[in-house]
Amino acid sequence: MKYRLLSGVIAGLLASQANAAGFQLAETSATGLGRAFAGEAAIADNAAAQGRNPALLTQLEGRQLSVGAILVAPDVAADGTITHPHLNPDMTVGMRTIDASEDDLVPNAVVPNFFYSNRLSDRWAYGLAINSNYGLKSELPATHAAAIFGSNTEITTIEFNPNLAFKVNEQLSLGAGVRFVYGDGAISGTAPGWVADADVAPLLGTIGLGGLQPGDEIKNLSGDDYAWGYKLGATWQPAKGHTIGFSYHSEVELNLEGDAMGPGFDLKPGLAKPGQLALTLPAFAELASSHQLTNAWRVSASINWTQWSKFDDLVAEFPDGSTNLVKEEQFEDNWRFAVGTDYRINDKMLVRAGVAYDMTAVEDEHRTLSIPDSNRLWFSTGMGYAFSDRLNLDLALTYIHSQGDAPITESLGDLIVYNGEVTGSVWLAGAQLSYKL
């Protein structure tokens, strides 16, 4: 087990990128995507409902399968500059500012999911969910002007989640599940092209980066770990057609162990030393409601909270007792608000729509290129089509727009400074196929 570390932060998903605050993923299923995930902890459309609230398993009949995928197509750009030292003709040290913009900071990806449910009796049900709740991928070319702050940042998290639910009475159901999480991270920071400038190279030795060539790794870490947590849920139906749901997912602590490499760890090329890095996947909760106003029309809403304040300093620890500060993230708890609706056109087809506001988890002074987080506004639409009583297909499309300015300032000491702003949007397109066995 080996890991690479960079002057940036671990973040990623099943090879994707975050679309909620921080590096959290909201893409539980394409079914919920069609209404911007409004009311998810209170709605049991198919087996995917347990991904948000295990108590919803008691509302599903028989045995059911639901599989799907969501295409994530971001358009995230960083407009910025790097200021770095150089030698003037008179051999004094001056500062130079160069362009460090990037038009494609986050690549496309596909996020898959799998769910199975089984209603054992009038009171008991169980299920299995395989999906991901956290992730991000951001990348810069190895010789990019800002690559010294992070050329590649990603983590893959896959969650295996068995769930059990019990129907207390006609109004109240309770559920619980165990979260087995696998995380795989890769982070690297590399030497930008300007280190080879004749008036820059002589200065690098004074900051411990002497002899670097463009594209050389400065800090490097990669590795994986297994950890576990739990989730709890409840639903209450005060009247027919009206449901209130609550769910809580515990934090999960991953410890990546392996070898640190690069001059950023005072190591010569080719040398490594063992160490570990703790990464907390924060707890999150949802309060949701669903209301069947007519036989055809349903409205829903959700309030989501994530304990991002647990995501603080990232520190690498080594057997000799020494430590290395990887990054100060200084995140804060955040909130998400969503409202949505479903309208059934006929026995075979229904349509969905929803909007959501996802608040950023980071203040301007702590935002980084590795996790260019900002406030987000969601606009979603979708449809469901029943091929038969057993087989159903859901399709959804979402546009996510970043709200306001998202300035970034990062520095290495007082010598190398990045100043910029991140802008962008994301398109999500999903499909979910559900079958009653």
NUDOFI-961921 format. One line per 10 residues: number of its first residue (from 1); for each residue x, y, z of C-alpha. Coordinates in Angstrom, 1 decimal. Example, Ala and Ser with C-alpha at 12.3 -4.5 7.8 and 13.67 -1.06 7.14 Angstrom:
<atoms>
1 = 12.3:-4.5:7.8; 13.7:-1.1:7.1 $
</atoms>
This chain:
<atoms>
1 = 0.0:0.0:0.0; 1.6:3.2:-1.1; 0.3:6.7:-1.2; 1.2:10.0:-2.8; 0.8:13.4:-1.2; 0.7:16.8:-2.6; 0.3:20.4:-1.3; -3.4:20.0:-1.9; -6.2:18.0:-0.4; -7.6:14.5:-1.0 $
11 = -10.9:14.6:-2.7; -12.7:12.4:-5.3; -15.4:9.8:-6.1; -16.0:6.7:-8.2; -13.8:8.5:-10.7; -15.9:11.7:-10.6; -16.1:15.1:-9.0; -18.1:16.7:-6.3; -21.4:18.4:-7.2; -22.5:19.3:-3.7 $
21 = -20.6:21.5:-1.3; -17.0:20.5:-0.5; -16.4:17.1:-2.1; -19.7:15.6:-1.2; -21.8:13.8:-3.8; -25.5:14.1:-4.1; -26.0:11.7:-6.9; -27.9:8.9:-5.2; -30.0:8.0:-8.2; -31.3:9.4:-11.4 $
31 = -34.9:9.1:-10.0; -34.2:11.7:-7.3; -32.0:13.8:-9.6; -35.2:14.7:-11.6; -36.5:16.7:-8.6; -33.1:18.0:-7.5; -33.2:15.4:-4.7; -36.0:17.2:-2.9; -37.8:14.9:-0.4; -35.3:12.0:-0.8 $
41 = -35.5:10.9:2.8; -39.3:10.7:2.6; -40.0:9.2:-0.9; -39.8:5.5:-1.8; -40.0:5.4:-5.6; -37.7:2.3:-5.9; -34.9:0.4:-4.1; -32.6:3.5:-4.4; -34.6:5.2:-1.6; -32.5:3.3:1.0 $
51 = -29.5:5.2:-0.2; -30.8:8.3:1.7; -33.1:6.7:4.4; -33.1:3.0:5.3; -36.6:3.3:6.9; -38.1:3.7:3.5; -37.5:0.0:2.8; -40.8:-0.7:4.6; -42.7:1.2:1.9; -41.4:-1.1:-0.9 $
61 = -43.2:-4.2:-1.9; -41.6:-7.6:-2.6; -38.1:-7.8:-4.0; -36.8:-4.9:-6.1; -33.6:-4.0:-8.1; -32.5:-0.5:-9.2; -29.4:0.2:-11.1; -28.3:3.4:-12.8; -25.6:5.9:-13.7; -25.2:9.7:-13.8 $
71 = -23.0:11.4:-16.3; -21.2:14.4:-14.8; -20.1:17.0:-17.3; -18.5:20.0:-15.6; -17.2:23.2:-17.2; -15.0:24.6:-14.4; -12.3:27.2:-15.2; -9.8:29.1:-13.1; -8.8:32.6:-14.1; -5.6:33.6:-12.2 $
81 = -2.0:34.5:-11.9; 1.2:33.3:-10.2; 3.6:35.6:-8.6; 7.1:34.1:-8.1; 10.7:35.4:-7.4; 13.3:35.9:-10.1; 16.8:37.4:-10.4; 17.0:40.9:-11.8; 20.0:41.8:-14.1; 21.7:43.4:-11.1 $
91 = 21.3:40.1:-9.2; 18.7:41.5:-6.8; 15.6:39.5:-6.2; 12.4:40.7:-7.9; 8.9:39.4:-8.3; 7.2:38.4:-11.6; 3.5:37.8:-12.2; 2.5:35.5:-15.0; -0.8:34.0:-16.3; -1.9:30.8:-14.5 $
101 = -5.4:30.3:-15.9; -6.9:27.0:-16.8; -10.1:26.3:-18.8; -10.6:22.7:-17.9; -10.0:22.1:-14.2; -12.4:19.1:-13.7; -12.9:16.2:-16.1; -16.1:14.4:-17.1; -17.1:11.2:-15.3; -19.8:8.6:-14.8 $
111 = -21.2:7.8:-11.4; -22.8:4.3:-11.1; -25.1:2.9:-8.4; -26.8:-0.4:-7.4; -29.7:-1.1:-5.0; -31.6:-4.2:-3.9; -34.5:-4.4:-1.5; -36.5:-7.3:0.0; -39.8:-7.0:2.0; -39.6:-9.9:4.4 $
121 = -43.0:-9.4:6.1; -45.5:-6.7:6.9; -43.0:-5.3:9.4; -39.5:-6.2:8.3; -37.4:-5.4:5.2; -33.8:-5.3:4.3; -31.7:-4.1:1.4; -28.2:-3.4:0.0; -26.9:-0.1:-1.4; -23.7:0.3:-3.4 $
131 = -22.9:3.9:-4.2; -20.7:6.8:-3.1; -21.3:9.8:-0.9; -18.0:11.7:-1.3; -15.6:12.5:-4.1; -13.8:14.9:-6.4; -11.3:15.0:-9.2; -9.4:18.1:-10.2; -6.3:18.2:-12.4; -3.8:20.6:-14.0 $
141 = -1.1:19.8:-16.6; 2.2:18.7:-14.8; 4.0:21.9:-16.0; 1.1:24.3:-15.5; 2.1:27.6:-13.9; 0.0:26.7:-10.8; 0.9:22.9:-10.6; 3.1:23.6:-7.6; -0.2:24.0:-5.6; -1.6:20.7:-6.9 $
151 = -1.5:19.0:-10.3; -3.8:16.1:-9.5; -6.2:15.6:-6.7; -8.7:12.7:-6.5; -10.1:10.0:-4.3; -12.3:7.1:-5.1; -14.9:6.2:-2.4; -17.2:3.3:-2.8; -19.8:2.5:-0.1; -21.2:-1.0:0.6 $
161 = -24.3:-0.4:2.8; -26.5:-3.3:4.1; -29.8:-1.9:5.6; -32.6:-3.2:7.9; -36.0:-1.5:8.5; -38.8:-2.2:10.9; -42.4:-0.9:10.7; -43.5:0.0:14.2; -47.1:0.8:13.2; -49.0:2.3:10.2 $
171 = -47.4:5.7:10.9; -43.9:5.0:12.0; -41.0:3.1:10.5; -37.4:2.9:11.7; -34.2:1.9:9.8; -30.5:1.4:10.3; -27.5:0.4:8.2; -23.8:-0.3:8.3; -21.5:1.8:6.0; -18.5:-0.1:4.8 $
181 = -16.4:2.5:2.9; -13.4:1.9:0.6; -11.3:5.0:-0.2; -8.5:5.3:-2.7; -6.7:8.6:-3.0; -4.0:10.1:-5.2; -2.5:13.5:-4.8; 0.5:15.1:-6.4; 2.1:18.6:-6.8; 4.6:19.1:-9.6 $
191 = 7.2:21.7:-10.7; 5.7:24.3:-13.1; 7.3:25.3:-16.3; 8.7:28.6:-15.0; 11.2:26.7:-12.7; 13.4:26.2:-15.7; 13.7:30.0:-16.4; 17.4:31.1:-16.3; 16.6:33.8:-13.8; 14.5:31.6:-11.5 $
201 = 16.4:28.3:-11.2; 19.3:29.7:-9.1; 16.7:30.8:-6.5; 15.0:27.4:-6.0; 17.7:26.0:-3.8; 17.0:28.7:-1.2; 13.5:27.3:-0.7; 14.5:23.6:-0.8; 13.5:23.0:-4.5; 16.9:23.1:-6.2 $
211 = 17.5:21.0:-9.2; 13.8:20.7:-10.2; 12.8:20.3:-13.8; 9.4:21.2:-15.2; 7.0:18.4:-14.4; 9.0:16.9:-11.6; 7.0:15.8:-8.6; 7.4:17.9:-5.4; 5.1:16.1:-3.1; 3.5:12.8:-3.9 $
221 = 1.1:10.5:-2.0; -1.4:7.8:-3.0; -3.1:4.9:-1.1; -6.2:3.3:0.1; -8.0:2.3:3.3; -11.2:0.6:4.5; -13.4:2.1:7.3; -16.9:1.8:8.5; -19.7:3.9:10.0; -23.5:3.7:10.4 $
231 = -26.7:5.4:9.3; -30.1:5.8:10.9; -33.5:6.7:9.5; -37.1:7.2:10.4; -40.3:8.0:8.5; -43.6:9.2:10.0; -46.9:9.3:8.0; -49.3:11.6:9.9; -51.9:11.1:7.2; -52.3:9.1:4.0 $
241 = -50.2:10.5:1.2; -48.1:12.6:3.6; -44.6:11.5:4.8; -41.9:13.1:6.9; -38.5:11.5:6.9; -35.3:11.9:8.8; -31.9:10.3:8.2; -28.4:10.6:9.7; -25.2:9.2:8.2; -22.2:9.0:10.6 $
251 = -18.7:10.3:9.9; -16.2:7.8:8.5; -12.5:8.1:9.3; -10.1:6.9:6.7; -6.3:6.5:7.4; -4.2:6.3:4.3; -0.9:4.6:5.0; 2.1:4.3:2.8; 5.2:6.2:1.6; 5.7:9.9:1.2 $
261 = 8.0:11.0:-1.6; 9.5:14.2:-3.0; 11.6:17.2:-2.0; 8.5:18.7:-0.3; 9.2:16.0:2.4; 12.9:16.7:2.4; 13.5:13.5:0.4; 15.9:13.1:-2.5; 14.5:11.7:-5.8; 13.7:8.0:-5.6 $
271 = 13.6:7.9:-1.8; 10.5:7.4:0.3; 9.5:7.2:3.9; 6.4:5.6:5.5; 3.7:7.6:7.0; -0.1:8.1:7.3; -2.7:10.7:6.6; -6.1:10.8:8.3; -9.1:11.9:6.1; -12.5:12.5:7.7 $
281 = -15.6:12.0:5.6; -18.1:14.1:7.6; -21.5:13.2:9.0; -24.6:14.4:7.2; -28.3:14.5:7.9; -31.6:15.2:6.0; -35.1:16.3:7.1; -37.6:15.8:4.3; -41.3:15.8:3.5; -43.5:14.5:0.7 $
291 = -47.1:15.4:0.2; -49.5:13.8:-2.3; -51.8:16.7:-3.0; -53.9:14.9:-5.7; -53.8:11.4:-7.3; -51.5:12.9:-9.9; -49.5:15.6:-8.1; -46.9:15.3:-5.4; -44.7:18.0:-3.9; -41.6:17.5:-1.7 $
301 = -38.8:19.4:0.1; -35.5:18.7:1.9; -33.1:20.4:4.3; -29.7:18.8:4.3; -26.8:19.5:6.8; -23.2:18.3:6.5; -20.7:18.5:9.3; -17.9:20.0:7.2; -16.3:21.5:10.3; -14.7:18.1:10.9 $
311 = -12.7:18.6:7.7; -9.9:20.8:9.0; -6.1:20.5:8.7; -4.7:17.6:6.7; -1.5:16.5:8.4; 0.9:13.6:7.4; 2.3:11.7:10.4; 5.5:9.7:10.3; 6.9:6.9:12.6; 9.6:9.1:14.0 $
321 = 7.0:11.4:15.4; 7.4:14.2:12.9; 4.5:15.7:11.0; 4.0:17.6:7.8; 1.1:20.0:7.2; -0.4:19.1:3.9; -3.2:21.7:3.7; -5.3:23.9:5.9; -8.8:23.6:4.6; -10.8:25.2:7.5 $
331 = -14.2:24.0:6.2; -17.5:25.0:8.0; -20.8:23.1:8.4; -23.1:23.8:5.4; -26.8:23.5:4.4; -28.7:22.6:1.3; -32.3:23.4:0.6; -34.4:21.8:-2.2; -38.1:21.8:-3.4; -39.5:19.5:-6.1 $
341 = -42.6:18.0:-7.6; -43.8:14.9:-9.5; -46.8:15.0:-11.8; -48.3:11.8:-13.2; -49.5:12.3:-16.8; -51.0:8.8:-17.1; -50.5:5.2:-15.9; -47.2:4.9:-17.8; -45.6:8.3:-17.5; -44.8:11.0:-14.9 $
351 = -42.6:14.1:-15.0; -40.4:15.7:-12.3; -38.9:19.1:-11.6; -37.0:20.7:-8.8; -34.6:23.4:-7.7; -32.0:23.5:-4.9; -29.6:25.9:-3.3; -26.4:24.3:-2.0; -24.3:26.6:0.3; -20.5:26.5:0.1 $
361 = -18.6:24.9:2.9; -15.6:27.2:2.7; -15.0:31.0:3.2; -13.2:32.9:0.5; -9.9:33.1:2.4; -9.7:29.3:2.7; -10.8:28.2:-0.8; -8.2:26.2:-2.8; -7.6:25.1:-6.3; -7.9:21.5:-5.2 $
371 = -11.4:22.0:-4.0; -12.8:25.1:-5.8; -16.0:25.1:-3.8; -18.7:27.8:-4.1; -22.5:28.3:-3.7; -24.5:26.3:-6.2; -28.0:26.7:-7.7; -29.6:23.5:-9.1; -32.3:23.3:-11.8; -33.6:19.8:-12.5 $
381 = -36.1:18.0:-14.6; -36.9:14.4:-15.3; -39.4:11.7:-16.3; -40.4:8.2:-15.4; -41.8:5.6:-17.9; -43.4:2.3:-16.9; -42.8:-0.4:-19.5; -44.9:-2.8:-17.4; -46.0:-3.3:-13.8; -42.5:-4.6:-13.1 $
391 = -40.1:-2.5:-15.2; -39.6:1.3:-14.9; -37.1:3.7:-16.5; -36.2:7.1:-15.0; -34.4:9.8:-16.9; -33.1:13.1:-15.5; -31.2:16.2:-16.5; -29.8:18.9:-14.1; -27.9:22.2:-14.6; -25.8:23.4:-11.7 $
401 = -24.8:27.0:-11.7; -22.1:28.4:-9.4; -23.3:31.5:-7.6; -21.2:34.7:-7.3; -17.4:35.1:-7.2; -15.2:32.3:-5.9; -11.8:33.9:-5.3; -8.8:31.8:-4.4; -5.5:32.9:-2.9; -2.8:30.3:-2.1 $
411 = 0.8:30.8:-1.2; 4.1:29.0:-0.4; 5.6:31.2:2.2; 5.6:34.7:1.0; 7.5:33.9:-2.2; 5.0:32.1:-4.5; 1.4:33.3:-4.6; -1.6:32.3:-6.6; -4.4:34.7:-7.0; -7.5:33.8:-9.1 $
421 = -11.1:33.1:-9.3; -13.0:29.9:-10.2; -16.1:30.0:-12.3; -18.2:27.3:-13.9; -21.2:25.1:-14.2; -22.1:21.4:-14.3; -24.5:19.3:-16.4; -25.8:16.0:-14.9; -27.6:13.5:-17.0; -28.9:10.3:-15.4 $
431 = -30.7:7.0:-16.1; -32.2:4.6:-13.6; -33.7:1.2:-14.4; -35.9:-0.4:-11.7; -37.3:-3.9:-11.7; -39.7:-5.7:-9.3; -38.6:-9.4:-9.1 $
</atoms>
